[in-house]
Amino acid sequence: MNILSLFVVVPVLMILFLFLSKSMKQIRTVMITGASALLILATLLTVLFFQERAGGNTAEMLFVSSTVWYAPLNICYTVGVDGISVAMLCLSAIIVFTGVFSSWNMNMAKEYFLWYCLLSVGVFGFFISIDLFTMFLFYEVALIPMYLLIGLWGTGRKEYSAMKLTLMLMGGSAFLMVGIIGIYYLSGHTTMNLVEIAKLHIPIEAQRWLFPVTFLGFGVLGALFPFHTWSPDGHASAPTAVSMLHAGVLMKLGGYGCFRVAMYLMPEAAQELGWIFLILTGISVVYGAFSAVVQTDLKYINAYSSVSHCGLVLFAILMMNQTAMTGAIMQMLSHGLMTALFFSLIGLIYGRTHTRDIREMGGLMKIMPFASVCYVIAGLASLGLPGLSGFVAEMTIFVGSFQHTDTFHRVLTIAACCSIVITAVYILRTVGKILYGPVQDQHHIGLSDASWFEKVSVVCLIVAIAFMGLYPSGASNIIWDSLSPIISKFALL
């Protein structure tokens, strides 16, 4: 069996074993074993990928395997990875692993983890697919469980949030379906393989409507302004591990899809129409940061922060040069790790204080020192402190964006840079409110600090954030060469 297919097979096996599990101990054993297997698989794949490249294999996609599903429409189960896909698989494996520990005491654990595993199937399947139909299929598999995970295990206005999220993302899926069918037929209806379609030429007249439809379809999941409104409500109502997977990985499907499908297959239209989406993503970056400043709910603060950071991913992709696009992928990794850390800690704090309102908390540094120090680290990563992942990702984006010498790109880049200052405002404000000062509620004085399973989740994420910040070339090396086939398309225009 192809090693890539194991990323889908393992979560499916986890689902089967969960059905057979009778006790909480068995459920936890299945989840820890499966999540650990996925983490080991991601590590092994990374090693094998580097070995293949070092051995002189220059193929655009490695470990390619294809099986015909439906011959009349050339639909195949085709998998393959480049460095970008490998990086996304590693991120997904880390988030799934840490999410298991953050869900240690979940009610209706068996049913919860069944949907959690199905969500994982969709995420991993999406990142290994290079067939348009297969990619779309896994995309839908990843979206469907979100409705039940939020609607059943969420908090607050969970039914409203679940419905809003589902309807808006399904609306984006409708655009995607139109785009995929259009790409297939207007490229000659001979293949749905992304790499093979890229070698063909879609007429510019077709690209002019296929590009915005496809970019918008994926952009909805990437929190593109003004279609971002599902994200804050969805984050705020989702249970902790679902918020981690939602913001840490699921939103990355949007940026990855814009990059892999819209930009790669329709470069001429991207050059011609990209400025429209560049303005929208620039608004996302600044608007998301300003919105986070005025929030008082911890989850809403992090949700609007995610709108800003994910907007920065799409912003960098649209710059269409190798440095900025490298920064975009690194930002996906960095934001995935630090937002998962944020949501893990917010779940930890909420589980003890039973509030997410920063006005009702204070002095937590004395009460929960471990969780508080970790929250400060997450905040420093978010505002771009050197030595942590946020700094390398954002600086790479801004350096790449400044390579454009025209006024339009420079003004937008400066506006995006200002988001760093705004981020510092809401991060430092939140840290000051909840961690320092007098205790607002005397019932909080006797609260316990993080449990061992919560510490496992948090420490793993901090180690990954620090590793990426201190050794950024590890991430950039695996990404840089994989961008060449895409960048070359823009260079020829």
N, C-alpha and C positions, 0 to 999 in steps of 0.2 A: 504493500500500500504506500502511496505517495505520502511523504512526511507532512505535507500541507493538509491533506485530508484528515489527519489525526486531530487537527484543531477543531474540526467539526464532530468527529467521531467521539472524542473524549467527553464533551458536554452531553452528547446524546446518550452515551453509556451512563453518565451521571444521572440523567433523567430516569433511565431504566432501573438503576439501583435504588434511586429514591422511591420509586413505586414499591419496591420490595422491602424497604426499610420499615421497621416497626417501632423503634424507639428513637428518642432524641440523640442518644449516643451514636446509633447507626447513621442517622441523618448527617450529623456532624462529621463522622468518619468518611462518609461518601464525599461530602463537599470538600473537606481538607485534602483528601487523597486526589480527587479530580483537579482541584485548583492547583495543587502542587505539581501534578503531572503537566498541566498546561504551562506552568512557569518553567519547568524543566524543558519542555518541548520548545518554548520560545528561546531559551538560552542555547539549546542544541542547534536550533535553526540559525541563530546568529553566528555561531562558530562555523557551521557548515557553509554559510553564505560567504564569510570572509575567506574560508579555505578555497572555495570555488573561484572567487575573484583573484586571490593570490596565485592560484594555479593557471591563470590566464583565460578563464572563461569570461568573455565580454558580452555574452548574450544579454539582451535587454531584460528578460525575465528568466529566472532560474527555477529549477525543480518543476518545470511545466508538465502538466498531465491533462489529457483531454478525453472525455467520454461523451459520445453522442447521446443527447436526451430526446430531441425531436428533430429528425433530419429535414422535414419539409421547410422548416424555418431556420435551419442551421443553428439550432439551440444546442449547446454543448455544456457539460459540466467541465469547464476549463479553469484550472488553477495555476498560479505561478506568482512569484514574488520578485520585487527588486528591493533595494535598500530601504525605500520609504515604507513599503509593505511590512518588511521585517521590523522596522522601528514601531509601527502601529501595532503589530502583533505582540511585541514585548510590552508596550504600554497596556494593552488590553489584558494580558496575562497578569500583570502586577495589580491592576485594579480589581480584577475578578478575585484574585487571591486575598487581597486585603479586605475586599467587600465581604467575604465569608466571615472573617473574624468580627467585622463591624455588625454582622447580623446574628451574632452568637445566641442571643436570647429572644429571637423573633417569635411572635405568636404565630400559630398555624405554620410552623417552620417547614413542614414537608411540602405543603402547597406553595408556599412562598419560594422555596428553593427550586421547585419544578419550573416556575415561571422565570426565575433568575437564570437558570441554566438554558432555557429556551432563548432568552435574550442574548446570552453568551454565544449560542449557536449562530444567531444572526450576525453578531458583531464580528466574530472570527471568520465566518464564511464570506462576509462582505470584503474583508481585507485580503483574502487569498484569491478572490475571483478576478478573472480577466475576460470573462464573457459577460456582455451587457445584461442579458436576461438573468443569468445566475446571480450577478451582482444585485440586480433589482429585487430578485426573489429573497435573498438574504437580508437586504435592506428592509423589506416588509416584515420578515420574521423578527427582526430586531425591534421594530416599532410596536407591533401588536401587543406583546406582554406588558408594555408600559401602562396601558390603560388599566389592567387589572392590578398591577403592582402598586399603582398610585391609588386607584379607586378603592381597593380593599385594605391595604396596609398603610395608607398615607394618613396625614393629619390635616386639621383645618378644613378648608373647602375642597376636600379631596375629590369628590365626584365632579364638581365644576372644573377643577384643574385637569383631571384625567380626560374629561370630554373635550375641553378646549385644546389640550395637547394633541389628542388623537385626530380631531377634525382638521386642525391646521397642518399637521404633518401629513395627513392623508391628502389634503389639498395639494401640498408639495409633491406627493407621490403621483398625483394625476398629471401634473406638469412633466414629471420625469417619464411617465409612461409614454406620453406624446413625444417627448424628446427622443427616447430610445427607439420607438417605432420609426420616427422620422430619420434618425441616423442610420438605421438598418436599411431602409428602402432607398434613401437618397445617396447611400454610399455604394449601391449596386446590389443590395440584398443577396450577398454571397456568404457573409460571415457576420457573427456577432462578437468575434474576438477583438478586443480593444487594440491589440498590437497590430493585427492585420488591417483593421479599419484605418488606423493611423497612416498606413502606407498608401491608402487610397486617397482620393481627393473628393471631398464633399463640395459641391458648387457653392460659391460665395453667397449666391442668392438664398440658398437653403441655410447656410450657416448663420445668416443674419437673423433668422427667427429661431433656429435650433439652439444657438448659443444662449440667448436670454432665457428661453424656456428651461433648458437644462440647468443653467447656473442658478436660476430662481428656484427650481425644484429642490436642488441640493442646498441652496442658500437658506431656505426656510429652516432646515435642521441645524444649519450653522449660525442661527440667530441673526440673519441679515435684516437690517432695518428696512422697512417698518413691519416685518413679519416675525419679530422677535418676541412678541407679547406672550406666547405660550410658555416661554422658557422660565421666567421668574415664578409664575404660578405653579408650573410643574415641579420646579426645584423645591419650592416652599412646602408643597404638600407631600412629596415623595418620602418614603422611609430612607434612612441613612445610606444604606448600601446601594439603593436604587439611585439616589442623588449622586453618589460617587460614580456609578457606572454611566448614568445619564450625562453628567457634565464632563466626566473624565474621558469617556470613550464615545458615547452615542453621538454627541455633538460633533465629534471629529469625523464622523461619517460624512457630514455635510461638507466640511473643508476638503476632505480627501476626494469626495465625489466631484466637487467643482474642479479640483486640480486634475484628477485622473480622466474625467470624461469631457467636461466643457472646455477646459483650456487645451488639453492634449489633442482632442479630435477636431476642434474648430478654432485653430490659432488665428486665422485671418479675421474672423468675426470678433475674437477676443481683442485683437489690436484695434479694431474699428469701433467696438461698442464698450470696451472695458471701462472707459472713463465714467460711464453712467453708474456702473456698479462700484467703481472706485469712490465716487462721491457718497453712495449709500453706506459702504463699509467704513468710510471716514466718519460719517455720522454715528454709526454703531459704536465705534471706538470711544468717541467723546461723550455721546449721549449716555452710553452704558455706565461710564465712569461717574458722570454727574448724577445719574439716577441713584447710584449706590451711595452717594454722599448723603442723600436725604432719607434713606431707609433706616428703620429702627429694628427690624427683624433680621437676625443673623443670617438666615437662609436667603432672604431677599437681597441683602447686601452682597452675598457671594454670588447669587444668581445674576444680578446686574453687572457684577464684576466679570462674570463669564461672558455676558453679552459683549462687553468691551474687549476682552481678551480674544474671544473667537472672531470678533470683527477684525481684529488685528491680523488674524490668520488669513482671512479672505482679502484684506487690504494688501498684504505682502504677496499673495499669489498673483494678484492683478498687476503688480509691478513688473512681472514678466522678465526678471533677470535672475541669474543663478544665486546670487547672494541673498536677495530678498526671499526667494522661494525656499532656500535652505533655512532661512530664519522662520518661515511660515511652518515648516514641518517641525522644527525645533520648538516653536511656540505651541504646537499641538501637543508635543510630548510634555513640555514644561507645564502648560496649563492643565493637562490631564492629571498630572501628579499632584500639583499644588491644590487644585480645586477638590480632588478626592480627599486630600489631607484636611482641607477646611471642613468639608461636609462630615468627615469622620469625627472631627473634634466637636463640631456643632451638635452632632447626634449624641456624643458623649456628655456634653454640657446640658443639653435639653433633657436627656434621660435622668439627670439628677436634680436640676433646678425646675423642670417642668415649665420653662419659659424660654423664648428666644428673643424677647424684647430687651435690648441693651440698656434701656432705662431702668429695668428692674434688677439689674445685676451690678455687682461691684466687688472689689476685693478678692476676686477668685484666685489671684496669684498666691495668696496665703492659704486658701482653702484647698485648691487643686493645683499644686505647683507643677507637676509633670504636664498635665493637659495645658496649663497656661503657657509654659515655656514653648511647648510644641505649637501653640496657636501663634505665638510671636514669630517663630521660625516660618510658619506658613505665610504670615503677613509680610515678612521681609522678602520672601521669595516672590510674592505677588507684586510688591512695589519695585522689584528689580535690584535687590542688594547684590553686589558683586560676590561671587563665590557660591551663589545659588542659581538654579536653573533659569529663573526669570530674567536675569541680567543678560546671559549669553543669547537667549532667544530674541529678546527685544532689541538688543544692540545690533544683532545681525540683520534684523528687519530694517531698522532705521538706516544703517550703513548702506544696505542694498537699495533702499528707497531713495536715498540722496544721490545715487548714481545717475538718476534722471536730472538733467540740468534745466529743464523747462520750468517755468513759474508754476504751472498747474500742479505738477507732481511735488514740487518743493513746498508749496503752501499746504497741501494736504499732509505731507510728511511732518511738517512743523506742528500742525494741528494734532496729529496722532501722537507726537512726542509729548505734547502738553498733557496727555492722558496720564503720564507717569506721575506728574505733580498731583493731579486729582486723585489718583490711586493712593498716593501717600496720605492724602487728607483723610479718606474714609478708613483706611487701614489703621492709621495712628489714632484716629478718633475712636474707633471700635475697641482697640486694645486698651486705650486709656479708660474707656467707660466700664468695660467688663472685668478687667484684670486688676486695676489699681483703684485707689480711693477707698471710701468706707463701704462696708457691706450693706447693701440695700435691703436685704431680707434676712432677718435673724435665723430663719429656718435653714439658710444656706451654710451656716457656720459648721454644722456637723456633717456636711457632705463628704463622700469618699472620693478619692482620686481615681485615676484610670485603673481598670482591671487588667489582668495579664493579657487577655485576648484583645482588648482595646489597644494595649501597648504594642502588641505584635503588628497590628494594622498600621498604627501611627509611625512606629520606628521604621518599618519597611519603606514607607512613602518618603520619610525624611532622608533615609539613606539614598534612595533613588534621586531625590532632588539635589542633594549635596554632590552625589557622584556626577550628575550631569553638569552641575555648576563648576566643579573643580576639574573635570575632564571632558570639556565640551567637544574636543576633537573626536571622541568615541562616537558621539551622535552625528556630528557633521561629516565624518568620513564615510559613514554608511549611507548618508543621504546625498552627498555632493555628486558622486558619479552617476547616480540613478536619475539625476535631473537632466543630464546631457541630451538624451533623445527629445525631451520636451523643449528645452532651451534652443536646441538646434532648429526647431520648427519656427520659432520667433526670429531667429537670426537670418533665416532665408527670406523673410518677408520684407 
